Amino acid sequence: MENDVEFVAPPGRVTIKDVARASGVSVPTVSKVVNGRDGVASATSQRVLAIIDELGYETSLVASSLRRSRTNVIGILVTEFEPFSAELLQGISSAATGTGYELLAYAGLVGAETQPGWERRSLSRLGGTLIDGAIVVTPTTLMSKLSIPVISIDPHTGPEGHAAIDSDNVGGASAATEHLIGLGHRRIAHVRGRTGLASAELRERGYRQALDEAGIPFDPALVQVGGYQTALTTDAAFRLLTTRDRPTAVFAANDSSAIGVLEVAHRLGLRVPDDLSIVGFDDIPQAANAKPPLTTVAQPLHDLGARALELLLQLLDGKAIPQHVQLPASLVVRASTGPVPTSPSAAAASPARQPSTGAGAS
């Protein structure tokens, strides 16, 4: 019975002996039914399967994968379950309906972005026995030369050397900055994303490109690193908004950072958008619920997740796929942006006390 499903039951769980006893057959007969082997009458097989359903007997996924060479499980690896990843997961889940595949969501430790290669270590544990393929969100290293098919969403390194999907970061950031320029803003700050992340660098490129095309000199003092982390974003926003010649607008590299800037502005007594305009990137649900609702660049997060799953299933079927798929990003104008103020607000003239910061990813 080599490669047959084996089952080791923890205390209180149904065992193969329980199934055999309730079915009135031998343990080897139950094993044949579970493993789809010949030699069992159809009526007997149906009775055993009914008892299995009734008792809730569970076979070992690992042993089953050894027998079939497939688990019919797709892994989704994320650094943590934050709003961006949650939206992608919804898109992947919707697209998986009716495919016959189940999903296994796996989160690395908080702060795993500081440990390059955590995805490879995780895939080495999961690949081949628990999952058939994986979708990895913002991987820190190249996802090529792996034992299972992998699709990357928004990889740190950009779409190089492995199949990847992302949105138009340069175009989206440029549209956000052009929107602010069109409202009359000239001192436009940028709270940039995580250092070393390709999409963060592309968004800064789009910001600088829009300034250059409008003939606005680039001011390095107006770019601060937020790193998609609450503490860094708060510090960056405080530095920008308490200078004598503070910016009249801020483009943040993601919505969580933009909401952080919005909170600091409120603490400093700045009115949004009367004194300060703010634009984010991603269009997570929290953006529309912010006060005021956040103008942002919408990534098609559900579509990114769904398309990633579609590409992975094509790989699992042995089909050729494009190495890089890019989806469009679009500006969504809400109430956090308005015309440049005619004069600096009183709040900007006298820097307020720095708000306390808290650690954690945004």
URWO-V436973 format. One line per field, one symbol per residue. psi: psi as a letter, one per 30 degrees, with the letter a starting at -180 (. if undefined). A space follows every 10 residues. Layout:
psi->???
This chain:
psi->hkglklkjkl kflklfeeee effglleeee eeeeghllgk keeeeeeeee eeeefhkklk eeeeeeefgk fhkkkjklel ileeeeeeee eeeeffkgff klkjkkklkk gffgikgeee eeefeekeee lflkkkkhkf lkhlhlflkk kkkhkeflik flklkaliee eeeeeeeeee efgfkeijlk jlakkfkeee eeeeeeeeee eeffgkkkjf fgkkkfggke eeeeeeeeee fgleillflk jkfleeeeee eeeeeeeggk kjgefkkkka kehlefeffl jlkkkljjki eeeeeeeeee eeeeefgglk lkfkkkllkk kjkagfkalk kflklfeffj klkklklkll k.
